[in-house]
Amino acid sequence: MTDIQTQRIAQLNDVARRAMGIACRVFITEGIRQLPCEDQSIIRLKVENFDAFTPDNNPWGERDFGAFTHNGQKIFWKIDYYALDMKHLSEDPADPSQTVRVLTIMLAEEY
């Protein structure tokens, strides 16, 4: 993967996080779903605004993973790249015309 492709993937992932449900599909795990609606909203905002990328959580530079704590619970989010048929991985995550982004928000214990 080239640096230009990695930068493009990171940009598309930023858009996906900030426009959940529009620029990507969103999957909320059962553990998140069981939290009060107010907590779910706060968690979603924390994912949308996440910018604490480090070499530990962003080793490939794609900005496709993050972790934070909310009310004492560790929360993970992750973006995966699928082909348009949603059965295979995307051959080129830098190309939005052939990639569906799926953002999953979960309790760390559900990982």
WORATA-V53112 format. One record per residue. N is the residue number from 1. RES is the residue in three letters. OMEGA is omega in whole degrees, 0 to 359 (* if undefined). D_CENTER is the distance of its C-alpha to the mean C-alpha in Angstrom with 2 decimals. Layout:
n:N res:RES omega:OMEGA d_center:D_CENTER
n:N res:RES omega:OMEGA d_center:D_CENTER
This chain:
n:1 res:MET omega:180 d_center:19.78
n:2 res:THR omega:176 d_center:21.21
n:3 res:ASP omega:180 d_center:20.20
n:4 res:ILE omega:178 d_center:20.08
n:5 res:GLN omega:180 d_center:17.66
n:6 res:THR omega:177 d_center:15.35
n:7 res:GLN omega:180 d_center:15.69
n:8 res:ARG omega:177 d_center:15.05
n:9 res:ILE omega:179 d_center:11.80
n:10 res:ALA omega:178 d_center:10.70
n:11 res:GLN omega:179 d_center:12.14
n:12 res:LEU omega:178 d_center:10.56
n:13 res:ASN omega:176 d_center:6.97
n:14 res:ASP omega:178 d_center:8.55
n:15 res:VAL omega:180 d_center:10.11
n:16 res:ALA omega:179 d_center:7.35
n:17 res:ARG omega:185 d_center:6.08
n:18 res:ARG omega:179 d_center:9.85
n:19 res:ALA omega:181 d_center:10.99
n:20 res:MET omega:179 d_center:9.09
n:21 res:GLY omega:177 d_center:11.48
n:22 res:ILE omega:181 d_center:13.13
n:23 res:ALA omega:178 d_center:11.10
n:24 res:CYS omega:170 d_center:8.88
n:25 res:ARG omega:183 d_center:9.61
n:26 res:VAL omega:176 d_center:8.37
n:27 res:PHE omega:178 d_center:9.55
n:28 res:ILE omega:182 d_center:10.91
n:29 res:THR omega:182 d_center:12.94
n:30 res:GLU omega:179 d_center:16.63
n:31 res:GLY omega:176 d_center:16.66
n:32 res:ILE omega:182 d_center:14.54
n:33 res:ARG omega:181 d_center:16.60
n:34 res:GLN omega:178 d_center:19.73
n:35 res:LEU omega:176 d_center:19.20
n:36 res:PRO omega:182 d_center:21.19
n:37 res:CYS omega:180 d_center:19.85
n:38 res:GLU omega:178 d_center:20.21
n:39 res:ASP omega:178 d_center:17.99
n:40 res:GLN omega:179 d_center:15.28
n:41 res:SER omega:179 d_center:15.63
n:42 res:ILE omega:178 d_center:15.62
n:43 res:ILE omega:178 d_center:12.47
n:44 res:ARG omega:177 d_center:10.71
n:45 res:LEU omega:178 d_center:12.49
n:46 res:LYS omega:177 d_center:11.54
n:47 res:VAL omega:181 d_center:7.78
n:48 res:GLU omega:185 d_center:9.05
n:49 res:ASN omega:184 d_center:11.49
n:50 res:PHE omega:176 d_center:9.99
n:51 res:ASP omega:183 d_center:12.01
n:52 res:ALA omega:181 d_center:13.36
n:53 res:PHE omega:180 d_center:12.50
n:54 res:THR omega:175 d_center:15.29
n:55 res:PRO omega:179 d_center:16.65
n:56 res:ASP omega:183 d_center:15.92
n:57 res:ASN omega:183 d_center:12.13
n:58 res:ASN omega:187 d_center:11.87
n:59 res:PRO omega:182 d_center:14.86
n:60 res:TRP omega:177 d_center:14.26
n:61 res:GLY omega:184 d_center:13.34
n:62 res:GLU omega:181 d_center:10.30
n:63 res:ARG omega:183 d_center:8.07
n:64 res:ASP omega:181 d_center:5.29
n:65 res:PHE omega:174 d_center:5.78
n:66 res:GLY omega:179 d_center:7.49
n:67 res:ALA omega:177 d_center:10.30
n:68 res:PHE omega:179 d_center:12.89
n:69 res:THR omega:175 d_center:15.85
n:70 res:HIS omega:181 d_center:16.79
n:71 res:ASN omega:177 d_center:20.39
n:72 res:GLY omega:179 d_center:20.83
n:73 res:GLN omega:177 d_center:17.97
n:74 res:LYS omega:181 d_center:15.26
n:75 res:ILE omega:173 d_center:11.74
n:76 res:PHE omega:166 d_center:8.77
n:77 res:TRP omega:184 d_center:5.06
n:78 res:LYS omega:175 d_center:3.75
n:79 res:ILE omega:175 d_center:3.40
n:80 res:ASP omega:186 d_center:7.15
n:81 res:TYR omega:181 d_center:9.95
n:82 res:TYR omega:171 d_center:12.89
n:83 res:ALA omega:183 d_center:16.30
n:84 res:LEU omega:179 d_center:17.55
n:85 res:ASP omega:179 d_center:19.39
n:86 res:MET omega:179 d_center:16.29
n:87 res:LYS omega:184 d_center:18.57
n:88 res:HIS omega:174 d_center:17.88
n:89 res:LEU omega:179 d_center:15.37
n:90 res:SER omega:176 d_center:15.42
n:91 res:GLU omega:181 d_center:18.29
n:92 res:ASP omega:181 d_center:16.95
n:93 res:PRO omega:177 d_center:13.26
n:94 res:ALA omega:182 d_center:14.91
n:95 res:ASP omega:182 d_center:16.75
n:96 res:PRO omega:179 d_center:15.16
n:97 res:SER omega:178 d_center:18.41
n:98 res:GLN omega:184 d_center:17.71
n:99 res:THR omega:170 d_center:13.97
n:100 res:VAL omega:177 d_center:11.94
n:101 res:ARG omega:177 d_center:8.17
n:102 res:VAL omega:180 d_center:6.95
n:103 res:LEU omega:179 d_center:3.98
n:104 res:THR omega:175 d_center:5.88
n:105 res:ILE omega:186 d_center:7.27
n:106 res:MET omega:167 d_center:10.36
n:107 res:LEU omega:180 d_center:13.39
n:108 res:ALA omega:181 d_center:13.79
n:109 res:GLU omega:179 d_center:16.91
n:110 res:GLU omega:182 d_center:15.24
n:111 res:TYR omega:* d_center:13.55
